[in-house]
Amino acid sequence: MPDVSDAAAPAPPTTACPFSLQVEPIGAFLNCELADDPHYLALEVQRFDDEQHGRGLLVFLQRTEDRLVDYYVTPGLRLDRATYELGAGIGAWEERSFAPGVLEVDDRGVLCEVAFSDVAGRAIEVRVDDRRPEPRTTGRLLAPVGSGIDHPQTLLLVHLHGFDLVRRGATPPSVRIDGREASTGTLPGQELHGRELIKYAAPLTTISVNTAHDGPLPTVAPGPGVRLVDDGVLELVAGEAEHRTRLAFRPSFPDVRTLPDQHERTGRWRVYPEGAPPLAGGDWVVRRDGDRADIEVEVTEGWRPGPLPPLQRAVTTVIPVFRRWPTTYRWRGVVTLGAAPALRGGWERTGDGDASYSRATGSAR
């Protein structure tokens, strides 16, 4: 016999919400720019070991000729290609069995050993080992990944936990492409600070804000990932433990379906990772005109770093792209109201946030 009280319970209220927030964990990464290689501009290795993605490596290389990015992935690894629209877009996406295929990051440092062949049959070999007995001093960093994306599908915020730069030692790091040793970018004053411009961290949080949308107007209901008030959406929350992230609105973002005609609302928004200062923020405005509502989201606040080791603080101060690149993004959306409300919206770049980084590190071409 059915439970009458359950059957009679009203459905939870829903609110139209043109904003989205996705959070994914990455176990570890190592990244470098290539200053003089004829084939590639940059290389990155990522390690996954979680229920969502599986276990394995992703290695990607950005081409010199067209800035497309080629991806090589361990068979069986489950990745969303939409979150990897970097540079000028996706080039190749192929499976590889890496041998060796090692990326380990702990208190002693990093060990990376990767070898495989690219789509052209060139041998790619990476070996980096800066492990030492003494523990490292690390910080949190917003990676300037989004500064080099030409046609963004989302506002991609990659938050690095336990970030560090490779320490110079008896065995220099090695990146060999087609049998040729490739030079990496350099930081000013390298002889004094003794660091290579090879970045690594573990873990990472990838945060996607407002992925491009063209379809029915999304709605949200109150729950663990949604905080509503009477007049709209106050917060979206995603991720768990150290990856937990909030997208907060002040005041709440209204339900555009019930916004009065010829009415405008404005406010502020910010993205907060767990236990850290905001990664980005700015202004929002929504205007309704008949059966149409226009929404604009400006990014006016860049990354606000918390405590950092002296070298990392100096680098992120001297090279302003680390803090400012999110402010080169703008989101525009149009909601068509009626019996089946629809949303069409996406991001656009308003400036080039990458040039200062390339010039300062000697990786500009």
Secondary structure, DSSP 8 states (H G I E B T S, - for coil): ---HHHHHS-----EE----EEEEEESEEEEEEBSS-SSEEEEEEEEEEETTTEEEEEEEEEETTT--EEEEE-TT----GGGG--TT-EEEEEE---SSEEEEEETTEEEEEEEEE-TTS-EEEEEEE---SS----EEEEEGGGGG-SS-SSEEEEEEEEEEEEE--SS--EEEETTEE--B---TTHHHH-EEEEEEESSEEEEEES--EEEE--EE-SBTTEEEETTEEEEEEE--GGG-EEEEEEEEE--TTTS-TT-EEEEEEEEEETTS--SEEEEEEEEEETTEEEEEEEEEE-----S--HHHHHHHHHSTHHHHGGGGEEEEEEEE-SSS-EEEEEEEE-S--SHHHHHHHT---
